[in-house]
């Protein structure tokens, strides 16, 4: 057994402790460096991924594009395609109305603007009647900045459709918009409107069909039936412009907005192309719409007249006179026999005691606008079922419509 002195034992323990501490410090330093390097590497990788391949977990579907190199979605490409195909066929229509000053000299008293669609390369443009109403001068401006004087070929207030024409220079080839088909339209279908709202030429807006078959009263005596309701933004200046389907075909003519402010509120209406096609055809052929009529003189029934005459209803159209030899007379519709003066400042003679028309082909007739609207799509030779009140009882008569003329009683 080897013996150590106290001094030797102390030095040995001190040396051993020093070596243990040194080893511990070195091990800790190495682990710290390794951790730091690993952390830097991970942060670098994370930073690289964030700047180049950031992937977020969402549930929003990605719209399809044609290929990975394309910049636009299919929906965007469709919008762009329709606009490029049709925008040059949309014209800006400006009007000036002539009046007289205090010296009875002719002056322009007001002006207006709207939109239209070129439907024929010969320079025919379809628009709304209210766009050109009372206009003395009509100017049609094209996409290239050129302007031409427009002439009225024909206009039809019952449908609010007018056809204009301008002379096309020989070296100019016009872009046109073709009529589509309104028979298979569906609520929810995408639509595109192009027009000139607030003078901003060829502005495009998109939306959907919000409703179909809407009867809208446009003026005191005009109700347009089967109108297309859309939420595509339609503003002042859009009137007369096209409502297009996703293939760039005209399915309607933008006409009316419902708004308290005068700007778009998401409720706009367009005349269906089925009506436009029929009306435009007649306007081009005859300069007017060849619409079937009943040759009657009608008076709006009111509470005052009903009270005076003893009628049991205060709505409908009173038959004052039936024209001699007319189809309506042959069908049995009866006019009044009691002549009375009606009116305060400009009294006229009306005849009471005859039939009161309350329905045509099951369309209720309460006012003159209803009457015109029920016959708007009819042509001479068509038959209609006319429901009348005669001496307090309902009767239904079948009447063959005829062409309008100026025949006398």
Legacy VTK file of the C-alpha trace (Angstrom):
# vtk DataFile Version 3.0
C-alpha trace
ASCII
DATASET POLYDATA
POINTS 409 float
0.000 0.000 0.000
1.409 3.294 -1.191
1.115 6.265 1.111
0.636 9.902 -0.054
1.393 12.995 1.866
-1.333 15.559 2.538
0.286 18.029 0.141
0.509 15.494 -2.664
-3.101 14.461 -2.182
-4.298 18.084 -2.353
-2.394 18.771 -5.563
-3.782 15.623 -7.167
-7.398 16.495 -6.350
-6.935 20.070 -7.616
-5.471 18.880 -10.910
-8.287 16.409 -11.421
-10.928 19.100 -10.735
-9.250 21.475 -13.181
-9.235 18.865 -15.933
-12.931 18.051 -15.334
-13.914 21.734 -15.512
-11.906 22.253 -18.689
-13.560 19.274 -20.365
-17.021 20.446 -19.338
-16.478 23.958 -20.737
-15.208 22.598 -24.066
-18.177 20.208 -24.445
-20.692 22.928 -23.650
-19.097 25.351 -26.121
-19.144 22.794 -28.914
-22.842 21.960 -28.384
-23.704 25.640 -28.283
-21.930 26.223 -31.587
-23.665 23.251 -33.169
-27.068 24.492 -32.003
-26.375 27.967 -33.331
-25.312 26.610 -36.714
-28.381 24.388 -36.895
-30.621 27.312 -35.993
-29.067 29.562 -38.630
-29.437 26.835 -41.221
-33.104 26.293 -40.355
-33.828 30.032 -40.362
-32.102 30.359 -43.716
-34.140 27.512 -45.142
-37.332 28.989 -43.682
-36.538 32.418 -45.086
-35.852 30.956 -48.493
-39.152 29.058 -48.440
-41.096 32.142 -47.326
-39.777 34.326 -50.150
-40.136 31.737 -52.896
-42.615 28.988 -52.033
-44.938 30.388 -49.393
-47.838 27.976 -48.946
-50.851 29.060 -46.941
-53.548 26.713 -45.792
-56.831 28.091 -47.104
-60.118 26.700 -48.361
-60.532 29.179 -51.236
-60.768 27.357 -54.590
-58.306 28.424 -57.265
-59.908 29.372 -60.577
-58.622 27.348 -63.496
-56.365 28.781 -66.163
-55.526 27.334 -69.546
-51.923 26.517 -68.632
-49.356 27.260 -65.979
-47.868 30.132 -67.988
-51.180 32.008 -68.445
-51.724 35.251 -66.524
-55.551 35.228 -66.426
-58.230 32.913 -65.137
-60.708 31.377 -67.545
-63.335 33.856 -66.341
-61.007 36.801 -66.930
-60.012 35.504 -70.350
-63.687 35.183 -71.250
-64.376 38.773 -70.210
-61.368 40.014 -72.172
-62.405 38.022 -75.244
-65.963 39.369 -75.214
-64.780 42.940 -74.774
-62.222 42.699 -77.577
-64.840 41.129 -79.829
-67.670 43.596 -79.156
-66.469 46.935 -77.806
-65.825 48.490 -81.219
-69.428 47.743 -82.206
-70.775 49.842 -79.310
-71.333 53.497 -80.221
-71.805 56.663 -78.230
-74.958 58.566 -79.174
-75.276 62.264 -78.342
-78.334 64.374 -79.064
-79.279 68.031 -79.172
-82.803 69.365 -78.837
-83.821 72.500 -80.691
-85.922 75.206 -79.084
-86.537 78.942 -79.398
-85.269 81.862 -77.355
-87.158 85.032 -76.366
-86.652 86.418 -79.882
-88.070 83.252 -81.484
-84.643 82.336 -82.790
-83.813 78.610 -83.006
-81.308 77.531 -80.350
-80.212 74.254 -78.818
-81.963 73.996 -75.478
-80.727 70.674 -74.147
-78.547 67.688 -74.918
-78.295 64.050 -73.941
-76.276 60.935 -74.466
-76.676 57.182 -74.574
-75.374 54.039 -76.193
-76.173 51.890 -79.189
-75.068 48.739 -80.999
-74.036 48.429 -84.628
-76.095 45.522 -85.955
-75.331 45.825 -89.679
-72.194 46.762 -91.636
-74.231 49.243 -93.636
-74.420 51.504 -90.589
-77.612 50.429 -88.799
-77.631 51.024 -85.051
-80.194 49.857 -82.487
-80.847 51.918 -79.358
-83.682 53.129 -77.107
-86.373 55.586 -78.160
-85.849 57.624 -74.993
-82.177 58.139 -75.932
-83.128 60.070 -79.096
-86.525 61.420 -78.048
-87.234 64.937 -79.414
-83.697 65.158 -80.809
-83.033 67.645 -83.591
-79.447 66.489 -84.121
-78.147 62.961 -83.505
-74.405 62.251 -83.518
-73.003 58.722 -83.565
-69.390 58.363 -82.380
-67.331 55.252 -83.140
-64.453 53.672 -81.235
-61.839 55.245 -83.530
-63.031 58.738 -82.597
-64.887 59.423 -85.838
-68.410 60.889 -85.684
-71.320 60.732 -88.074
-74.781 62.236 -88.274
-77.463 59.694 -87.408
-80.842 59.474 -89.115
-83.905 57.791 -87.618
-84.999 54.764 -89.645
-87.898 53.993 -87.315
-88.884 54.028 -83.665
-91.425 52.153 -81.565
-92.467 53.719 -78.262
-94.385 50.614 -77.144
-91.098 48.671 -76.938
-88.718 51.652 -76.525
-86.638 50.475 -79.492
-85.294 52.709 -82.261
-83.139 52.041 -85.311
-80.703 54.682 -86.591
-78.467 54.788 -89.655
-75.306 56.644 -90.579
-73.412 56.764 -93.859
-70.337 54.531 -93.751
-67.259 55.643 -95.737
-66.193 53.191 -98.417
-62.868 52.419 -96.751
-64.426 51.654 -93.350
-65.444 48.141 -92.294
-67.654 48.213 -89.219
-67.625 45.711 -86.375
-71.115 44.434 -85.557
-72.899 42.666 -82.702
-75.141 39.738 -83.598
-78.472 38.919 -81.993
-78.426 35.966 -79.621
-81.247 33.785 -78.307
-83.343 34.731 -75.272
-85.455 31.576 -75.129
-83.022 29.553 -73.003
-81.815 32.210 -70.589
-81.439 31.162 -66.950
-81.358 33.119 -63.706
-77.753 33.065 -62.511
-76.333 33.128 -66.033
-73.381 35.471 -66.522
-74.014 38.657 -68.530
-71.836 41.528 -69.711
-72.901 45.129 -70.337
-70.962 47.585 -72.511
-71.962 51.217 -72.795
-71.057 54.834 -72.159
-72.037 55.660 -68.554
-71.465 59.319 -67.681
-69.754 59.730 -71.064
-67.049 57.143 -70.262
-66.973 55.422 -73.629
-67.192 51.639 -73.985
-67.210 50.831 -70.288
-67.663 47.143 -69.496
-69.407 45.736 -66.429
-70.320 42.175 -65.545
-73.036 40.483 -63.520
-75.686 37.811 -63.696
-79.297 37.503 -64.738
-81.213 38.264 -61.542
-84.706 37.643 -62.898
-86.681 36.949 -66.070
-90.102 37.918 -67.380
-90.323 41.192 -65.453
-93.146 43.559 -66.514
-91.793 47.101 -66.110
-93.775 50.313 -66.618
-91.403 52.633 -68.436
-93.764 55.573 -68.896
-97.385 56.472 -68.311
-98.730 54.448 -71.217
-95.920 51.954 -71.796
-95.365 48.687 -69.963
-92.630 46.454 -71.384
-93.111 42.792 -70.523
-90.624 39.925 -70.251
-87.717 42.194 -69.377
-84.384 40.786 -68.176
-83.325 41.884 -64.702
-79.579 42.065 -64.057
-77.199 43.194 -61.341
-74.558 44.275 -63.867
-73.849 47.954 -63.197
-76.004 50.079 -65.504
-75.810 53.855 -65.142
-77.037 56.947 -67.024
-75.501 56.704 -70.485
-75.781 52.906 -70.656
-79.291 53.095 -72.134
-79.441 51.547 -75.582
-76.238 49.546 -75.131
-76.036 45.767 -75.424
-76.438 43.156 -72.709
-74.281 40.247 -73.860
-73.943 36.585 -73.005
-70.568 34.949 -72.378
-70.116 34.386 -76.126
-70.545 38.053 -76.989
-74.062 37.717 -78.428
-76.698 40.336 -77.689
-79.428 38.982 -75.435
-80.926 42.314 -74.439
-80.886 46.104 -74.785
-80.099 47.918 -71.534
-82.990 50.277 -70.840
-83.962 51.048 -67.256
-82.456 51.163 -63.778
-84.260 51.241 -60.450
-82.415 53.697 -58.259
-83.160 56.405 -55.714
-79.870 58.163 -56.469
-79.918 57.936 -60.261
-76.870 55.645 -60.284
-76.635 51.877 -60.382
-78.139 50.088 -57.400
-77.768 46.590 -58.791
-81.264 46.510 -60.275
-81.236 47.082 -64.030
-83.508 45.924 -66.827
-82.945 45.062 -70.479
-85.411 44.536 -73.312
-85.098 40.873 -74.388
-83.548 40.220 -77.788
-86.665 38.285 -78.848
-88.580 41.585 -78.750
-85.707 43.513 -80.321
-85.389 41.094 -83.225
-89.095 41.343 -84.096
-89.299 45.139 -83.697
-86.061 45.844 -85.574
-87.198 43.654 -88.476
-90.408 45.672 -88.857
-88.646 49.014 -88.464
-86.186 48.129 -91.225
-88.955 46.909 -93.542
-91.751 49.383 -92.853
-90.314 52.168 -90.698
-92.836 51.193 -88.020
-93.978 48.078 -86.190
-96.771 46.224 -87.963
-98.726 45.483 -84.805
-102.210 44.001 -84.588
-104.880 46.270 -83.081
-108.543 46.432 -82.164
-110.149 49.455 -83.767
-111.704 50.929 -80.667
-111.871 54.298 -78.945
-111.026 53.680 -75.311
-111.410 55.730 -72.137
-109.630 55.038 -68.855
-112.178 54.021 -66.222
-111.915 55.968 -62.975
-113.774 56.115 -59.664
-115.441 59.346 -60.787
-116.724 57.850 -64.050
-117.749 54.605 -62.338
-119.718 56.539 -59.717
-121.445 58.636 -62.382
-122.258 55.705 -64.696
-123.100 53.203 -61.954
-120.325 50.760 -62.841
-119.391 48.174 -60.211
-115.649 48.532 -60.990
-113.422 51.598 -61.281
-110.575 50.125 -63.379
-110.283 48.755 -66.924
-110.720 50.398 -70.311
-114.172 51.682 -71.286
-115.100 51.084 -74.941
-116.442 54.462 -76.048
-116.792 53.738 -79.776
-116.268 50.764 -82.103
-115.152 51.572 -85.631
-117.547 50.646 -88.421
-116.804 47.313 -90.081
-113.971 46.505 -87.704
-113.099 42.971 -86.605
-113.741 43.992 -83.004
-117.307 45.025 -83.909
-117.843 41.794 -85.810
-116.669 39.857 -82.736
-119.402 41.512 -80.672
-117.596 44.190 -78.673
-120.051 46.999 -77.921
-119.418 50.720 -77.568
-121.308 53.216 -75.448
-124.548 54.973 -76.336
-124.798 57.691 -73.666
-122.882 60.797 -74.760
-121.401 62.887 -71.930
-118.877 65.695 -71.680
-115.784 64.690 -69.737
-112.950 66.960 -68.609
-112.559 70.325 -66.899
-110.381 72.591 -69.037
-110.749 70.836 -72.379
-113.885 68.690 -72.160
-114.406 65.956 -74.728
-117.396 63.856 -75.634
-117.249 60.231 -74.500
-119.854 57.495 -74.707
-120.770 55.441 -71.662
-122.792 52.258 -71.298
-120.584 50.036 -73.456
-118.217 47.195 -72.590
-115.341 47.582 -70.131
-112.242 45.567 -71.110
-110.711 43.936 -68.019
-108.449 41.226 -69.526
-106.800 40.161 -72.784
-105.514 36.581 -72.991
-105.700 36.373 -69.189
-103.540 39.501 -68.768
-105.335 41.847 -66.403
-106.183 45.225 -67.915
-106.487 48.013 -65.357
-105.088 50.912 -67.391
-104.097 51.890 -70.920
-100.494 50.761 -70.435
-101.751 47.235 -69.671
-103.849 47.267 -72.833
-100.934 48.290 -75.069
-98.631 45.819 -73.364
-101.011 42.890 -73.886
-101.079 43.578 -77.634
-97.404 44.563 -78.046
-96.268 41.221 -79.484
-99.370 40.621 -81.616
-99.530 40.969 -85.384
-102.497 41.401 -87.752
-104.410 38.140 -88.029
-103.685 36.998 -84.471
-106.697 36.122 -82.313
-107.043 37.237 -78.693
-109.559 36.420 -75.981
-111.000 39.666 -74.646
-112.785 39.633 -71.294
-115.320 42.446 -70.823
-117.784 43.579 -68.202
-121.192 44.103 -69.812
-124.033 45.285 -67.608
-122.221 43.995 -64.550
-121.408 40.527 -65.912
-118.226 39.080 -67.410
-118.078 37.886 -70.991
-115.193 36.612 -73.094
-115.094 37.357 -76.820
-112.617 36.113 -79.430
-111.339 38.978 -81.544
-109.148 38.793 -84.652
-106.659 41.668 -84.715
-106.128 43.804 -87.784
-103.591 46.298 -89.115
-103.744 49.879 -87.933
-105.048 52.463 -90.353
-106.984 55.720 -90.379
-110.410 54.332 -91.194
-113.389 56.357 -89.978
-116.554 55.329 -88.159
LINES 1 410
409 0 1 2 3 4 5 6 7 8 9 10 11 12 13 14 15 16 17 18 19 20 21 22 23 24 25 26 27 28 29 30 31 32 33 34 35 36 37 38 39 40 41 42 43 44 45 46 47 48 49 50 51 52 53 54 55 56 57 58 59 60 61 62 63 64 65 66 67 68 69 70 71 72 73 74 75 76 77 78 79 80 81 82 83 84 85 86 87 88 89 90 91 92 93 94 95 96 97 98 99 100 101 102 103 104 105 106 107 108 109 110 111 112 113 114 115 116 117 118 119 120 121 122 123 124 125 126 127 128 129 130 131 132 133 134 135 136 137 138 139 140 141 142 143 144 145 146 147 148 149 150 151 152 153 154 155 156 157 158 159 160 161 162 163 164 165 166 167 168 169 170 171 172 173 174 175 176 177 178 179 180 181 182 183 184 185 186 187 188 189 190 191 192 193 194 195 196 197 198 199 200 201 202 203 204 205 206 207 208 209 210 211 212 213 214 215 216 217 218 219 220 221 222 223 224 225 226 227 228 229 230 231 232 233 234 235 236 237 238 239 240 241 242 243 244 245 246 247 248 249 250 251 252 253 254 255 256 257 258 259 260 261 262 263 264 265 266 267 268 269 270 271 272 273 274 275 276 277 278 279 280 281 282 283 284 285 286 287 288 289 290 291 292 293 294 295 296 297 298 299 300 301 302 303 304 305 306 307 308 309 310 311 312 313 314 315 316 317 318 319 320 321 322 323 324 325 326 327 328 329 330 331 332 333 334 335 336 337 338 339 340 341 342 343 344 345 346 347 348 349 350 351 352 353 354 355 356 357 358 359 360 361 362 363 364 365 366 367 368 369 370 371 372 373 374 375 376 377 378 379 380 381 382 383 384 385 386 387 388 389 390 391 392 393 394 395 396 397 398 399 400 401 402 403 404 405 406 407 408
